[in-house]
Amino acid sequence: MKNQVKPRPGPINPPLAISRHVPLRRQSQSRGSDRIPSLASLEERVDAKSGESELAFPVFGAIAHFERRLISERNRDGFAAARKRGRKPGRPPPSAETVSTERRLIEAGMTPGQAAHKFKIGGATGYRIAKSFR
């Protein structure tokens, strides 16, 4: 009884969020010398080569594409509404003090990326600042 395996702790029935997505397994079907890969659901037992899936998978793809388009439209509308309120999306620009100090560091021999890292701003911003005073 010394080397007995203890059961892992956790819920017996997984929560709904975990059990909602369908795990897929790759299968290969042999037809002569060709191996044709296909997908099969491990829970619903739907074969990806069946007539049902020929209809279902393109429909799922179209729905996903539609959702992506809705998300991008909502983002555009949100940015436009923020601009009307006087807000700019993105990070605020570095202060004049940061720019002048970074300029001195670059002139002292530090690379723009290293100088930007000192002020915790992006390397591209450091190079943009360096380019502006050349």
C-alpha positions in Angstrom: 0.0 0.0 0.0 3.1 2.2 0.1 3.1 3.1 -3.7 -0.6 3.6 -4.0 -1.6 6.3 -6.6 -3.9 8.9 -5.1 -6.6 10.4 -7.3 -6.0 13.9 -8.5 -8.0 16.6 -6.8 -10.5 18.5 -8.9 -14.1 18.6 -9.9 -15.7 15.3 -11.1 -17.7 17.1 -13.7 -15.8 19.9 -15.4 -17.3 23.4 -15.4 -19.4 24.4 -18.4 -16.7 26.7 -19.9 -14.3 23.8 -20.2 -16.7 21.3 -21.5 -18.1 23.7 -24.2 -15.2 23.5 -26.7 -15.0 20.4 -28.8 -11.6 18.7 -28.8 -10.6 17.5 -32.3 -8.3 14.7 -33.2 -6.5 14.2 -36.5 -7.2 11.0 -38.3 -5.8 9.7 -41.5 -7.8 7.5 -43.8 -6.0 5.3 -46.2 -7.2 5.1 -49.8 -4.8 3.1 -51.8 -1.4 4.7 -51.5 -2.8 8.1 -50.5 -3.3 9.0 -46.8 -6.1 11.6 -46.5 -6.0 13.6 -43.3 -9.3 14.5 -41.7 -10.6 15.9 -38.4 -13.0 14.0 -36.1 -14.6 15.4 -33.0 -13.8 13.4 -29.9 -17.2 14.2 -28.2 -19.8 14.4 -30.9 -18.3 11.8 -33.3 -18.8 14.0 -36.4 -16.5 13.0 -39.2 -15.0 16.0 -41.1 -15.4 14.1 -44.4 -19.2 13.6 -44.1 -21.9 15.5 -45.9 -22.9 17.1 -42.6 -19.5 18.6 -42.1 -19.2 19.9 -45.7 -22.1 22.1 -44.8 -21.3 22.8 -41.1 -17.6 23.9 -41.3 -18.1 26.6 -44.0 -21.1 27.9 -42.0 -18.9 28.0 -38.8 -16.2 29.8 -40.8 -18.7 32.4 -42.1 -20.1 33.0 -38.7 -16.5 33.5 -37.3 -15.7 35.9 -40.2 -18.9 37.9 -39.5 -18.0 38.2 -35.8 -14.5 39.4 -36.6 -16.1 42.1 -38.9 -18.5 43.1 -36.1 -15.7 43.5 -33.6 -13.6 45.7 -36.0 -16.7 47.9 -36.7 -17.3 48.3 -33.0 -13.6 49.2 -32.5 -13.8 51.8 -35.3 -17.0 53.3 -33.8 -15.5 53.4 -30.4 -12.4 55.2 -31.6 -14.5 57.7 -33.6 -16.7 58.4 -30.5 -13.5 58.9 -28.4 -12.1 61.4 -30.9 -15.4 63.3 -30.8 -15.0 63.6 -27.0 -11.4 64.9 -27.6 -9.6 61.7 -26.7 -6.8 60.2 -28.7 -6.4 56.4 -28.8 -3.0 55.0 -27.9 -0.3 55.9 -25.6 0.3 59.6 -24.7 3.4 61.1 -26.3 6.6 61.4 -24.2 7.0 64.7 -22.4 9.3 67.5 -23.6 11.6 66.7 -20.6 11.8 63.1 -21.6 12.6 64.0 -25.2 15.4 66.4 -24.2 17.0 64.0 -21.7 16.8 61.2 -24.2 18.4 63.5 -26.8 21.3 64.2 -24.5 21.8 60.5 -23.8 21.9 59.7 -27.5 24.4 62.5 -28.2 26.5 61.0 -25.3 26.8 57.8 -27.3 23.8 55.7 -26.1 21.7 54.0 -28.8 18.1 55.3 -29.1 16.8 51.9 -28.0 18.9 51.9 -24.8 17.9 55.5 -24.1 14.2 54.7 -24.6 14.6 51.7 -22.3 15.9 54.0 -19.5 12.6 56.0 -19.7 10.4 52.9 -20.1 9.2 53.9 -23.5 9.2 51.8 -26.7 12.4 51.4 -28.7 10.6 52.6 -31.9 9.6 55.8 -30.0 13.3 56.3 -29.1 14.4 55.9 -32.7 11.6 58.3 -33.8 12.8 60.9 -31.2 16.4 60.4 -32.5 15.3 60.9 -36.1 13.4 64.1 -35.3 16.6 66.0 -34.2 19.0 64.7 -36.8 
